[in-house]
Amino acid sequence: MKMAVTHTRSAVGSLVTLLTALALLNVVSCGDDGPQEGENYGNLLNSPQGLVLVREEHPSGWTRPECFACHEPRNIHTVNRTGLPDCADAPREACVDLPGIRTIVGDLGEAACVLCHGENGVRP
């Protein structure tokens, strides 16, 4: 009987070790430490609904609430492609404040996405 308990403990220990290793690998493999190139979707202001996403232009992500599963936070809102001036260069009503946008995303996480990009087909 003592031998069976030892084998069970060994199996549980191996399983815990394997699960821990997989969890660490998952955490380490997330993200990118390369240069911030920004995701390029062109000028979203020229899209059918402007900044608000519609099914036709966002088919693989439509109805998915977990934006950061595909869009890495450190690699979004890094380049102004709107044609509007950057607020730092020309502060006025029609300008883009990328540092401010990144701060909002950093503070609110995925909850910030709906503020500009709409509900993405997700029912509240």
DSSP file (Angstrom, degrees, kcal/mol; ACC not computed):
  #  RESIDUE AA STRUCTURE BP1 BP2  ACC     N-H-->O    O-->H-N    N-H-->O    O-->H-N    TCO  KAPPA ALPHA  PHI   PSI    X-CA   Y-CA   Z-CA
    1    1 A M     >        0   0    0      0, 0.0     4,-1.5     0, 0.0     3,-0.2   0.000 360.0 360.0 360.0 -36.0    0.0    0.0    0.0
    2    2 A K  H  >  +     0   0    0      1,-0.2     4,-1.8     2,-0.2     5,-0.1   0.868 360.0  56.0 -62.2 -37.1    2.8    2.4    0.7
    3    3 A M  H  > S+     0   0    0      1,-0.2     4,-2.2     2,-0.2    -1,-0.2   0.878 103.8  53.3 -64.0 -40.0    4.2    2.0   -2.8
    4    4 A A  H  > S+     0   0    0      1,-0.2     4,-2.1     2,-0.2    -1,-0.2   0.890 107.9  50.7 -63.9 -40.3    0.8    3.1   -4.4
    5    5 A V  H  X S+     0   0    0     -4,-1.5     4,-2.5     2,-0.2    -1,-0.2   0.902 109.3  51.3 -64.4 -41.3    0.8    6.3   -2.3
    6    6 A T  H  X S+     0   0    0     -4,-1.8     4,-2.3     1,-0.2    -2,-0.2   0.912 110.6  47.9 -62.5 -43.9    4.3    7.1   -3.4
    7    7 A H  H  X S+     0   0    0     -4,-2.2     4,-2.4     2,-0.2    -1,-0.2   0.881 111.4  50.9 -65.9 -37.4    3.4    6.6   -7.1
    8    8 A T  H  X S+     0   0    0     -4,-2.1     4,-2.6     2,-0.2     5,-0.2   0.924 111.1  47.6 -65.7 -44.6    0.3    8.8   -6.7
    9    9 A R  H  X S+     0   0    0     -4,-2.5     4,-2.8     1,-0.2    -2,-0.2   0.905 112.2  50.6 -62.0 -41.2    2.3   11.6   -5.1
   10   10 A S  H  X S+     0   0    0     -4,-2.3     4,-2.3     2,-0.2    -2,-0.2   0.910 111.3  47.6 -63.1 -43.1    4.9   11.3   -7.8
   11   11 A A  H  X S+     0   0    0     -4,-2.4     4,-2.3     2,-0.2    -2,-0.2   0.908 113.6  47.3 -65.6 -42.7    2.3   11.5  -10.5
   12   12 A V  H  X S+     0   0    0     -4,-2.6     4,-2.6     2,-0.2    -2,-0.2   0.913 112.0  50.8 -64.9 -42.7    0.6   14.5   -8.9
   13   13 A G  H  X S+     0   0    0     -4,-2.8     4,-2.4    -5,-0.2    -2,-0.2   0.904 110.9  48.4 -61.1 -41.9    4.0   16.2   -8.4
   14   14 A S  H  X S+     0   0    0     -4,-2.3     4,-2.5     2,-0.2    -1,-0.2   0.894 111.6  49.8 -65.1 -40.3    4.8   15.6  -12.1
   15   15 A L  H  X S+     0   0    0     -4,-2.3     4,-2.7     2,-0.2    -2,-0.2   0.915 111.1  48.6 -65.0 -43.3    1.4   17.0  -13.1
   16   16 A V  H  X S+     0   0    0     -4,-2.6     4,-2.4     2,-0.2    -2,-0.2   0.916 112.3  49.2 -62.9 -43.4    1.8   20.1  -11.0
   17   17 A T  H  X S+     0   0    0     -4,-2.4     4,-2.4    -5,-0.2    -2,-0.2   0.914 112.2  48.2 -61.6 -43.7    5.3   20.6  -12.4
   18   18 A L  H  X S+     0   0    0     -4,-2.5     4,-2.4     2,-0.2    -2,-0.2   0.926 112.8  47.4 -63.6 -46.0    4.0   20.2  -16.0
   19   19 A L  H  X S+     0   0    0     -4,-2.7     4,-2.3     2,-0.2    -2,-0.2   0.885 112.2  50.4 -64.3 -38.9    1.1   22.6  -15.4
   20   20 A T  H  X S+     0   0    0     -4,-2.4     4,-2.4    -5,-0.2    -1,-0.2   0.919 110.8  48.9 -63.9 -44.1    3.4   25.2  -13.8
   21   21 A A  H  X S+     0   0    0     -4,-2.4     4,-2.5     1,-0.2    -2,-0.2   0.904 111.8  49.1 -63.1 -41.9    5.9   25.0  -16.7
   22   22 A L  H  X S+     0   0    0     -4,-2.4     4,-2.2     2,-0.2    -1,-0.2   0.898 110.8  50.3 -65.1 -40.4    3.1   25.4  -19.2
   23   23 A A  H  X S+     0   0    0     -4,-2.3     4,-2.1     2,-0.2    -2,-0.2   0.921 112.3  46.8 -63.8 -43.8    1.7   28.4  -17.3
   24   24 A L  H  X S+     0   0    0     -4,-2.4     4,-2.7     1,-0.2     5,-0.2   0.901 110.9  52.0 -64.9 -40.9    5.1   30.0  -17.2
   25   25 A L  H  X S+     0   0    0     -4,-2.5     4,-2.2     1,-0.2    -1,-0.2   0.897 108.8  51.5 -61.6 -40.5    5.7   29.3  -20.9
   26   26 A N  H  X S+     0   0    0     -4,-2.2     4,-0.8     2,-0.2    -2,-0.2   0.917 112.4  45.3 -62.2 -44.7    2.4   31.0  -21.7
   27   27 A V  H >< S+     0   0    0     -4,-2.1     3,-0.6     1,-0.2    -2,-0.2   0.919 115.1  47.0 -66.2 -43.9    3.3   34.1  -19.7
   28   28 A V  H 3< S+     0   0    0     -4,-2.7    -1,-0.2     1,-0.2    -2,-0.2   0.839 110.1  53.1 -67.7 -33.4    6.8   34.3  -21.2
   29   29 A S  H 3< S+     0   0    0     -4,-2.2    -1,-0.2    -5,-0.2    -2,-0.2   0.634  90.1  95.8 -80.9 -12.3    5.5   33.8  -24.8
   30   30 A C  S << S+     0   0    0     -4,-0.8    -3,-0.0    -3,-0.6     2,-0.0  -0.470  78.5  10.5 -76.5 149.0    3.0   36.6  -24.6
   31   31 A G  S    S-     0   0    0     -2,-0.1     2,-0.3     1,-0.1    41,-0.0  -0.179  77.5 -98.6  83.1-174.1    3.9   40.0  -25.9
   32   32 A D        -     0   0    0      2,-0.1    -1,-0.1     1,-0.0    -3,-0.0  -0.977  13.5-164.8-151.9 129.2    6.7   41.3  -27.9
   33   33 A D        +     0   0    0     -2,-0.3     3,-0.1     3,-0.0    -1,-0.0   0.269  62.6 105.9-101.3  13.1    9.9   43.0  -26.8
   34   34 A G  S    S-     0   0    0      1,-0.2    -2,-0.1     0, 0.0     3,-0.0  -0.108  85.8 -59.6 -77.4-177.6   10.7   44.2  -30.3
   35   35 A P        -     0   0    0      0, 0.0     2,-0.9     0, 0.0    -1,-0.2  -0.305  55.1-108.1 -65.6 148.7   10.3   47.7  -31.6
   36   36 A Q        +     0   0    0      1,-0.2    39,-0.1    -3,-0.1    -3,-0.0  -0.689  47.3 163.2 -78.9 108.3    6.9   49.3  -31.6
   37   37 A E        -     0   0    0     -2,-0.9    -1,-0.2    42,-0.0    38,-0.1   0.643  40.7-130.2 -99.9 -18.7    5.8   49.4  -35.2
   38   38 A G        -     0   0    0     -3,-0.1     2,-0.4    36,-0.1    38,-0.2   0.375  23.7 -85.4  78.5 142.8    2.1   49.9  -34.6
   39   39 A E        -     0   0    0     36,-1.3     2,-0.8    33,-0.1    38,-0.2  -0.703  43.6-143.8 -81.0 131.1   -0.7   47.9  -36.2
   40   40 A N        +     0   0    0     -2,-0.4     3,-0.1     1,-0.1    -2,-0.0  -0.839  41.2 148.7-107.4 103.9   -1.5   49.4  -39.6
   41   41 A Y        -     0   0    0     -2,-0.8    -1,-0.1     1,-0.5    -2,-0.0   0.073  58.4-121.0-111.8  18.7   -5.1   49.4  -40.6
   42   42 A G        -     0   0    0      1,-0.1     2,-1.0     2,-0.0    -1,-0.5  -0.294  64.9 -20.7  72.7-162.0   -4.8   52.6  -42.6
   43   43 A N    >   -     0   0    0      1,-0.2     3,-1.8    -3,-0.1     4,-0.1  -0.714  57.9-167.6 -84.5 101.6   -6.8   55.7  -41.8
   44   44 A L  G >  S+     0   0    0     -2,-1.0     3,-1.7     1,-0.3    -1,-0.2   0.722  82.4  72.1 -64.8 -20.4   -9.8   54.4  -39.8
   45   45 A L  G 3  S+     0   0    0      1,-0.3    -1,-0.3     6,-0.1     5,-0.1   0.771  94.1  55.6 -65.5 -22.0  -11.5   57.8  -40.2
   46   46 A N  G <  S+     0   0    0     -3,-1.8    -1,-0.3     4,-0.1    -2,-0.2   0.411  87.6 108.2 -87.2   1.6  -12.0   56.7  -43.9
   47   47 A S  S X  S-     0   0    0     -3,-1.7     3,-1.6    -4,-0.1     5,-0.1  -0.269  91.0 -96.0 -74.3 165.4  -13.8   53.5  -42.8
   48   48 A P  T 3  S+     0   0    0      0, 0.0     3,-0.1     0, 0.0    -1,-0.1   0.852 124.5  20.5 -52.3 -40.2  -17.6   53.1  -43.3
   49   49 A Q  T >  S-     0   0    0      1,-0.4     3,-1.5     3,-0.4     2,-0.2   0.052 106.0-126.3-116.5  24.2  -18.3   54.2  -39.7
   50   50 A G  T <  S-     0   0    0     -3,-1.6    -1,-0.4     1,-0.3    -4,-0.1  -0.494  83.3  -7.6  68.6-132.0  -15.1   56.0  -38.9
   51   51 A L  T 3  S+     0   0    0     -2,-0.2     2,-0.4    -6,-0.1    -1,-0.3   0.725 114.6  97.5 -70.5 -21.2  -13.4   54.8  -35.8
   52   52 A V  S <  S-     0   0    0     -3,-1.5    -3,-0.4    -5,-0.1    66,-0.2  -0.557  78.1-125.7 -74.9 126.3  -16.4   52.6  -34.9
   53   53 A L        -     0   0    0     64,-2.2     2,-0.3    -2,-0.4    67,-0.3  -0.410  23.9-165.6 -72.7 143.7  -15.8   49.0  -36.1
   54   54 A V    >>  -     0   0    0     -2,-0.1     4,-1.0    66,-0.1     3,-0.9  -0.908  33.7-108.9-124.7 158.3  -18.3   47.2  -38.4
   55   55 A R  G >4 S+     0   0    0     -2,-0.3     3,-0.8     1,-0.2     7,-0.2   0.866 113.4  59.1 -53.3 -43.0  -18.6   43.5  -39.2
   56   56 A E  G 34 S+     0   0    0      1,-0.3    -1,-0.2     2,-0.2    -3,-0.0   0.822 113.1  36.4 -61.4 -33.7  -17.3   43.9  -42.7
   57   57 A E  G <4 S+     0   0    0     -3,-0.9    -1,-0.3     1,-0.2    -2,-0.2   0.498 126.5  37.5 -98.5  -3.1  -14.0   45.5  -41.7
   58   58 A H    XX  +     0   0    0     -4,-1.0     4,-1.3    -3,-0.8     3,-0.5  -0.284  69.1 147.2-139.5  50.2  -13.4   43.4  -38.6
   59   59 A P  T 34 S+     0   0    0      0, 0.0     3,-0.2     0, 0.0    -1,-0.1   0.855  71.5  47.5 -64.1 -39.4  -14.8   39.9  -39.5
   60   60 A S  T 34 S+     0   0    0      1,-0.2    -5,-0.0    -3,-0.1    -2,-0.0   0.749 121.5  36.7 -76.9 -20.4  -12.4   37.7  -37.4
   61   61 A G  T X4 S+     0   0    0     -3,-0.5     3,-2.2    -6,-0.1    -1,-0.2   0.494  83.5 128.1-106.0  -5.0  -12.9   39.8  -34.3
   62   62 A W  T 3< S+     0   0    0     -4,-1.3    59,-0.2     1,-0.3    58,-0.1  -0.301  82.1   8.1 -59.4 133.0  -16.6   40.7  -34.6
   63   63 A T  T 3  S+     0   0    0     57,-3.2    -1,-0.3     1,-0.2    58,-0.1   0.460  98.5 121.8  72.8   8.1  -18.5   39.8  -31.5
   64   64 A R    <   -     0   0    0     -3,-2.2    -1,-0.2    56,-0.3    58,-0.1  -0.883  44.3-168.2-100.4 119.4  -15.4   39.0  -29.5
   65   65 A P        +     0   0    0      0, 0.0     2,-1.6     0, 0.0     3,-0.2   0.649  68.3  85.9 -80.6 -14.4  -15.0   41.2  -26.4
   66   66 A E    >   +     0   0    0      1,-0.2     3,-1.8     2,-0.1     4,-0.4  -0.562  50.2 167.8 -91.3  76.8  -11.3   40.2  -25.7
   67   67 A C  G >> S+     0   0    0     -2,-1.6     4,-2.6     1,-0.3     3,-1.6   0.850  70.3  61.6 -57.1 -39.0   -9.6   42.8  -27.9
   68   68 A F  G 34 S+     0   0    0      1,-0.3    -1,-0.3     2,-0.2    -2,-0.1   0.529  83.3  79.1 -73.4  -3.6   -6.2   42.2  -26.5
   69   69 A A  G <4 S+     0   0    0     -3,-1.8    -1,-0.3     1,-0.1    -2,-0.2   0.821 117.9  12.4 -68.1 -28.6   -6.3   38.6  -27.6
   70   70 A C  T <4 S+     0   0    0     -3,-1.6     2,-0.8    -4,-0.4    -2,-0.2   0.692 124.1  62.3-114.9 -33.5   -5.3   39.9  -31.0
   71   71 A H  S  < S-     0   0    0     -4,-2.6    -1,-0.2   -32,-0.0     5,-0.1  -0.853  75.9-143.5-104.9 107.0   -4.3   43.5  -30.5
   72   72 A E    >   -     0   0    0     -2,-0.8     3,-2.2     1,-0.1     4,-0.3  -0.530  11.2-138.0 -70.7 123.3   -1.2   43.8  -28.3
   73   73 A P  G >  S+     0   0    0      0, 0.0     3,-1.1     0, 0.0    -1,-0.1   0.825 100.8  53.8 -53.9 -36.6   -1.7   46.9  -26.1
   74   74 A R  G 3  S+     0   0    0      1,-0.2   -36,-0.1   -36,-0.0    -2,-0.1   0.613 110.0  49.3 -75.7  -7.8    1.9   48.1  -26.4
   75   75 A N  G <  S+     0   0    0     -3,-2.2   -36,-1.3   -39,-0.1     2,-0.3   0.243  96.0  82.7-116.1  12.1    1.7   47.9  -30.2
   76   76 A I  S <  S+     0   0    0     -3,-1.1   -38,-0.1    -4,-0.3   -36,-0.1  -0.844  89.0  19.1-114.6 156.2   -1.6   49.9  -30.8
   77   77 A H  S    S+     0   0    0     -2,-0.3    25,-0.2   -38,-0.2    -1,-0.2   0.879  85.7 118.4  56.5  42.2   -2.1   53.6  -30.9
   78   78 A T        +     0   0    0     -3,-0.3     2,-0.4     1,-0.2    -1,-0.1   0.616  67.8  44.5-107.5 -19.1    1.6   54.2  -31.6
   79   79 A V  S    S-     0   0    0    -40,-0.2     2,-0.8    19,-0.1    -1,-0.2  -0.993  74.7-135.0-131.4 132.4    1.3   55.9  -35.1
   80   80 A N        +     0   0    0     -2,-0.4     3,-0.2     1,-0.1     6,-0.1  -0.770  33.1 161.8 -86.4 110.0   -1.1   58.6  -36.1
   81   81 A R        +     0   0    0     -2,-0.8    -1,-0.1   -39,-0.2   -36,-0.1   0.167  48.3  95.5-111.5  16.1   -2.5   57.5  -39.5
   82   82 A T  S    S-     0   0    0      2,-0.2    -1,-0.1   -39,-0.1   -39,-0.1   0.708  89.4-123.1 -81.6 -20.6   -5.6   59.8  -39.5
   83   83 A G  S    S+     0   0    0      1,-0.4    -1,-0.1    -3,-0.2    -2,-0.0   0.260  77.5 117.6  89.4 -12.9   -4.2   62.7  -41.4
   84   84 A L  S    S-     0   0    0      1,-0.1    -1,-0.4    11,-0.0    -2,-0.2  -0.560  74.2-100.5 -81.7 153.1   -5.0   64.9  -38.5
   85   85 A P        -     0   0    0      0, 0.0    11,-2.4     0, 0.0     2,-0.2  -0.332  37.1-101.7 -71.2 156.9   -2.1   66.7  -36.7
   86   86 A D  B >>  -a   96   0A   0      9,-0.2     4,-2.3     1,-0.1     3,-0.8  -0.579  27.3-127.7 -72.5 140.9   -0.7   65.3  -33.5
   87   87 A C  T 34 S+     0   0    0      9,-2.4    10,-0.1     1,-0.3    -1,-0.1   0.823 108.9  59.5 -62.1 -30.9   -1.9   67.4  -30.5
   88   88 A A  T 34 S+     0   0    0      8,-0.4    -1,-0.3     1,-0.2     9,-0.1   0.840 112.5  39.2 -65.9 -31.7    1.7   67.9  -29.3
   89   89 A D  T <4 S+     0   0    0     -3,-0.8    -2,-0.2     1,-0.2    -1,-0.2   0.831 137.7  10.6 -86.3 -34.8    2.5   69.6  -32.7
   90   90 A A  S  < S-     0   0    0     -4,-2.3     2,-0.3     2,-0.1    -1,-0.2  -0.577  75.4-156.5-146.8  75.4   -0.7   71.5  -33.1
   91   91 A P        +     0   0    0      0, 0.0     2,-0.3     0, 0.0    -4,-0.1  -0.384  44.1 115.7 -62.6 117.0   -3.0   71.5  -30.1
   92   92 A R  S    S-     0   0    0     -2,-0.3     3,-0.3    -7,-0.1    -2,-0.1  -0.936  79.0 -78.4-164.3-178.5   -6.5   72.2  -31.2
   93   93 A E  S    S+     0   0    0     -2,-0.3     2,-1.2     1,-0.2    -1,-0.1   0.898 119.6  51.7 -62.3 -43.1   -9.9   70.5  -31.4
   94   94 A A  S    S+     0   0    0      2,-0.1     2,-0.3    -3,-0.0    -1,-0.2  -0.646  87.9 104.1 -99.5  77.9   -9.1   68.3  -34.4
   95   95 A C        -     0   0    0     -2,-1.2     2,-0.5    -3,-0.3    -9,-0.2  -0.936  66.4-114.5-146.4 168.5   -5.9   66.6  -33.4
   96   96 A V  B     -a   86   0A   0    -11,-2.4    -9,-2.4    -2,-0.3     2,-0.8  -0.937  15.2-163.1-114.4 124.7   -4.8   63.2  -32.2
   97   97 A D     >  +     0   0    0     -2,-0.5     4,-2.4   -11,-0.2     5,-0.2  -0.727  14.6 172.8-105.7  79.9   -3.3   62.7  -28.7
   98   98 A L  H  > S+     0   0    0     -2,-0.8     4,-2.8     1,-0.2     5,-0.2   0.897  78.4  51.0 -59.2 -44.4   -1.6   59.3  -29.0
   99   99 A P  H  > S+     0   0    0      0, 0.0     4,-1.9     0, 0.0    -1,-0.2   0.911 112.2  48.5 -60.3 -38.4    0.1   59.6  -25.5
  100  100 A G  H  > S+     0   0    0      2,-0.2     4,-2.1     1,-0.2    -2,-0.2   0.898 111.3  49.7 -65.3 -40.6   -3.3   60.4  -24.0
  101  101 A I  H  X S+     0   0    0     -4,-2.4     4,-2.5     1,-0.2     5,-0.2   0.923 110.1  50.2 -64.3 -44.7   -5.0   57.5  -25.8
  102  102 A R  H  X S+     0   0    0     -4,-2.8     4,-2.5     1,-0.2    -1,-0.2   0.864 109.0  52.7 -62.8 -35.0   -2.3   55.1  -24.6
  103  103 A T  H  X S+     0   0    0     -4,-1.9     4,-2.4    -5,-0.2    -1,-0.2   0.923 109.2  48.8 -64.9 -43.8   -2.8   56.4  -21.0
  104  104 A I  H  X S+     0   0    0     -4,-2.1     4,-3.0     2,-0.2     5,-0.3   0.927 113.3  46.7 -61.7 -45.0   -6.6   55.8  -21.3
  105  105 A V  H  X S+     0   0    0     -4,-2.5     4,-2.5     1,-0.2    -1,-0.2   0.897 112.3  51.1 -64.1 -40.0   -6.0   52.2  -22.6
  106  106 A G  H  < S+     0   0    0     -4,-2.5    -1,-0.2    -5,-0.2    -2,-0.2   0.881 116.0  41.3 -63.3 -38.1   -3.4   51.6  -19.9
  107  107 A D  H  < S+     0   0    0     -4,-2.4    -2,-0.2    -5,-0.1    -1,-0.2   0.902 128.8  26.8 -76.1 -42.8   -5.8   52.8  -17.2
  108  108 A L  H >< S-     0   0    0     -4,-3.0     3,-1.3     1,-0.2    -3,-0.2   0.619  87.0-162.3 -99.4 -15.0   -9.0   51.1  -18.5
  109  109 A G  G >< S-     0   0    0     -4,-2.5     3,-2.1    -5,-0.3     4,-0.4  -0.385  70.8 -10.1  64.8-144.3   -7.6   48.1  -20.4
  110  110 A E  G >> S+     0   0    0      1,-0.3     3,-1.2     2,-0.2     4,-0.6   0.731 126.8  73.7 -61.3 -22.6  -10.0   46.5  -22.9
  111  111 A A  G <4 S+     0   0    0     -3,-1.3     4,-0.3     1,-0.3    -1,-0.3   0.740  89.3  61.8 -63.4 -20.7  -12.9   48.6  -21.5
  112  112 A A  G X> S+     0   0    0     -3,-2.1     3,-1.1    -7,-0.2     4,-0.6   0.770  86.2  74.3 -74.4 -25.6  -11.3   51.6  -23.2
  113  113 A C  H X> S+     0   0    0     -3,-1.2     4,-2.8    -4,-0.4     3,-1.1   0.890  91.0  54.1 -57.6 -43.6  -11.8   50.0  -26.7
  114  114 A V  H 3X S+     0   0    0     -4,-0.6     4,-1.1    -3,-0.3    -1,-0.3   0.734  92.7  73.7 -66.4 -21.7  -15.5   50.6  -26.8
  115  115 A L  H <4 S+     0   0    0     -3,-1.1    -1,-0.2    -4,-0.3    -2,-0.2   0.870 120.5   8.9 -60.0 -36.8  -15.1   54.3  -26.1
  116  116 A C  H << S+     0   0    0     -3,-1.1    -2,-0.2    -4,-0.6    -1,-0.2   0.712 134.5  45.0-112.6 -32.2  -13.8   54.9  -29.7
  117  117 A H  H  < S-     0   0    0     -4,-2.8   -64,-2.2     1,-0.3     3,-0.5   0.350  98.7-128.9-103.4   5.6  -14.3   51.7  -31.6
  118  118 A G     <  -     0   0    0     -4,-1.1    -1,-0.3    -5,-0.3    -2,-0.2  -0.161  45.4 -51.1  76.5-172.5  -17.9   50.9  -30.5
  119  119 A E    >   -     0   0    0    -66,-0.1     3,-2.4    -4,-0.1    -1,-0.2   0.498  59.4-137.0 -85.0  -4.2  -19.3   47.6  -29.2
  120  120 A N  T 3   -     0   0    0     -3,-0.5   -57,-3.2     1,-0.3   -56,-0.3   0.805  69.5 -58.4  55.4  31.9  -17.8   45.4  -31.9
  121  121 A G  T 3  S+     0   0    0      1,-0.3     2,-0.5   -59,-0.2    -1,-0.3   0.527 103.1 137.1  77.7   4.3  -21.1   43.4  -32.1
  122  122 A V    <   -     0   0    0     -3,-2.4    -1,-0.3   -58,-0.1   -58,-0.1  -0.729  53.8-130.4 -87.1 128.0  -20.9   42.5  -28.4
  123  123 A R              0   0    0     -2,-0.5    -1,-0.0     1,-0.1    -3,-0.0  -0.635 360.0 360.0 -78.5 130.5  -24.1   42.8  -26.6
  124  124 A P              0   0    0      0, 0.0    -1,-0.1     0, 0.0    -2,-0.0   0.498 360.0 360.0 -65.0 360.0  -23.8   44.7  -23.3
